[in-house]
Amino acid sequence: MVRAFVLLALGGPDPTRPAPCRVLYARAFGTPLETSPGDPSRQRLRRKEQLLAVARQVASQCQLLQSSSGRSSSPQLPQLPDEPMSLQDAPGGLFQLPPGDPFPERVTVAWLSVVALAFALVCDPQENLSLAEITLRRLAPRLLTTLRLLGPGADVLLRPETADVLLNRLLPQGQMLFLNEHFLQAVDREMGIKAAR
């Protein structure tokens, strides 16, 4: 089962003064990890802290991959594509978070980096990780079509209602599906999304 989905901006375009990552959208699936009774606002705050910790780890993994490949951050503004794009070659990876902070049990995070954004699925350790990667590569271009640049840097706006509908269709209640092209085309038509690759 997928515990959470996180979409984050990786930071500003200036490599001399890197900006911290910023969570643009996050959604948790299933029941809260803390089963102890308590203030609902404290539980929401704890969930936000958990997802922010995941986002920081993903940003760190992206920077590590970028520096190890010899590519430096571009000083130019990141541009979101106008046309649907193929994400087959987009950098991504997997890492595990041990039991403790931020989650009480071990979880595996699958992530994908596109332009100045990263997408991540927080999964149970026994989850099918190949399916998690495929799900990210099918979900990301559809979410990219809902993004709008707000100004300089990596400031973007996501229409959360569109993201909610997409996640409800492609990850119902945190369950990953084996998605065929006919199903994806039907979702695209239903949502008015240009054909994503």
C-alpha angles and dihedrals in degrees: 000000000000111000097191147350120219130188115190141176108233096217141269126326096245109098092195092060108027114196119224118259117266127210108231097178135359134176129185123206130207128012121330113274092234108072093180114110114253148128110317091219090056090050091051090049091050091050090050090051090051093051092046089052089053090048091053091050091049091049089050091050091049092051091047092051091046094050093044091052090053095243117131126205113276116241089217125093114268112247123210111221120256093209128054109270138210114242098190091114098036112125117254143145151170134256137168129231113211123231113282123044123051096007126023091226131045113272134184121224122207113195140182127194122211124175103315094335135086131202121203138184118200106210139183109259094248093053121121100262095191088057090048091055092047090048091052092049090052096042098046100064090047091052091045089062089060095052123101127191112239100188144299119357125012096322108142136161123222122199098231095198090059091048090050092052092047092050091047089054101039100032106026108193089341095303115134115225132205096245120205125199094252091056091047092049090051090051090048092051092046092052097037093242120155111246106287119211 
